[in-house]
């Protein structure tokens, strides 16, 4: 028996209904593609939050280029391996499955490398800064 539940958003008091037809698995429907392509797929977007699945196969940020984003980013590595360089840090951060990282808005960073043998799957959450404080990455 299907029970139609609603939940109330604590922030704005609006009622939302679950949408079971939109349920999926982060590892499903992964396209087979040439190793030279990186795939960025929006998974969810609502109220200033964007969640993307990124599938990398050996890609890196072009030499000399940096990401300098106007929004915050929280990213977790689900599969594979990657190296992230944050401007001002001497060492590249090596990420393995389960590692996550919070990158505040305008934190210049670059992807130094991703695994060339296995797919590297990221889940990235982007959101707009709402005040001058930086959120705690550990919740």
C-alpha positions as CSV (number, residue, x, y, z in Angstrom):
1,X,0.0,0.0,0.0
2,X,1.4,3.4,-1.0
3,X,1.1,6.1,1.8
4,X,0.9,9.6,0.5
5,X,3.1,11.5,3.0
6,X,3.9,15.2,2.9
7,X,6.6,17.0,4.8
8,X,7.0,20.6,5.8
9,X,10.1,22.6,5.0
10,X,11.5,24.1,8.3
11,X,12.9,27.1,6.5
12,X,9.8,28.3,4.6
13,X,6.9,26.3,5.9
14,X,6.0,25.0,2.4
15,X,4.6,21.5,2.0
16,X,6.3,19.0,-0.3
17,X,5.2,15.6,-1.5
18,X,7.6,12.8,-2.2
19,X,8.1,11.9,-5.9
20,X,8.9,8.2,-6.0
21,X,9.2,8.3,-9.9
22,X,12.2,10.5,-9.5
23,X,14.1,8.1,-7.3
24,X,17.2,6.5,-8.9
25,X,20.6,5.3,-8.1
26,X,23.7,7.5,-8.4
27,X,25.6,4.6,-10.1
28,X,22.8,3.8,-12.6
29,X,22.6,4.9,-16.2
30,X,26.4,5.7,-16.5
31,X,27.0,6.2,-20.2
32,X,29.8,4.4,-21.9
33,X,32.0,7.1,-23.6
34,X,35.4,7.7,-25.0
35,X,38.0,8.3,-22.4
36,X,38.6,11.8,-23.7
37,X,35.2,13.1,-22.5
38,X,34.2,14.2,-19.0
39,X,30.4,14.0,-18.3
40,X,28.7,16.6,-16.1
41,X,25.1,15.7,-15.4
42,X,22.7,17.9,-13.3
43,X,20.9,15.6,-11.0
44,X,18.8,18.0,-9.0
45,X,18.2,21.8,-8.8
46,X,16.0,23.6,-6.4
47,X,16.0,26.9,-4.5
48,X,19.6,27.9,-5.3
49,X,21.1,24.4,-4.8
50,X,22.5,22.4,-7.8
51,X,23.7,18.8,-7.5
52,X,25.8,17.3,-10.3
53,X,27.2,13.9,-11.0
54,X,30.6,14.2,-12.7
55,X,32.2,11.3,-14.5
56,X,35.9,11.7,-15.2
57,X,38.3,9.3,-17.0
58,X,41.7,10.9,-16.8
59,X,40.7,14.6,-17.2
60,X,42.3,17.5,-15.5
61,X,41.9,21.3,-15.4
62,X,44.0,22.7,-18.3
63,X,47.5,23.9,-17.3
64,X,47.5,27.4,-15.9
65,X,43.7,27.5,-15.4
66,X,41.9,27.7,-12.1
67,X,38.2,27.4,-11.0
68,X,37.1,30.6,-9.2
69,X,33.4,30.1,-8.6
70,X,30.9,32.5,-7.2
71,X,29.1,29.7,-5.3
72,X,30.2,27.4,-2.5
73,X,30.9,23.8,-3.6
74,X,30.8,20.6,-1.5
75,X,32.1,17.6,-3.4
76,X,32.5,13.9,-2.5
77,X,34.4,11.3,-4.5
78,X,32.3,8.2,-4.9
79,X,34.6,6.0,-7.1
80,X,38.1,6.4,-8.6
81,X,40.9,8.7,-7.5
82,X,41.7,12.4,-8.1
83,X,44.1,15.1,-7.1
84,X,42.9,18.6,-6.2
85,X,45.2,21.6,-5.9
86,X,44.0,24.6,-3.9
87,X,45.7,27.9,-4.6
88,X,48.3,28.6,-1.8
89,X,48.7,25.0,-0.7
90,X,52.0,23.3,-1.4
91,X,50.7,19.8,-1.7
92,X,48.0,18.4,-4.1
93,X,45.2,16.8,-2.1
94,X,44.8,13.1,-3.2
95,X,41.2,12.0,-2.9
96,X,39.9,8.4,-2.8
97,X,36.4,7.1,-2.5
98,X,34.5,8.6,0.4
99,X,36.7,11.7,0.7
100,X,34.8,15.0,0.6
101,X,35.8,18.6,0.5
102,X,34.2,22.0,1.0
103,X,35.4,24.8,-1.3
104,X,34.1,28.2,-0.3
105,X,33.1,30.7,-3.0
106,X,36.1,32.1,-4.8
107,X,38.5,29.5,-3.4
108,X,40.7,29.0,-6.4
109,X,41.3,25.3,-7.1
110,X,42.0,23.0,-10.0
111,X,41.8,19.2,-10.7
112,X,45.4,18.1,-11.2
113,X,44.5,14.5,-12.3
114,X,41.8,11.9,-12.3
115,X,42.2,8.1,-12.6
116,X,42.9,7.1,-16.2
117,X,42.1,3.4,-15.6
118,X,38.8,3.5,-13.7
119,X,36.0,6.0,-13.8
120,X,36.1,8.7,-11.2
121,X,32.6,9.6,-10.1
122,X,32.0,12.8,-8.1
123,X,28.9,14.2,-6.5
124,X,29.1,18.0,-6.4
125,X,26.7,20.2,-4.5
126,X,26.7,23.9,-5.4
127,X,25.0,26.6,-3.4
128,X,25.0,30.4,-3.1
129,X,26.6,32.1,-0.1
130,X,23.9,33.6,2.1
131,X,26.1,35.5,4.5
132,X,29.8,36.1,5.2
133,X,30.3,33.1,7.5
134,X,31.8,29.9,6.0
135,X,29.8,26.7,6.8
136,X,31.4,23.9,8.7
137,X,32.4,21.1,6.3
138,X,31.6,18.5,8.9
139,X,28.0,19.7,9.4
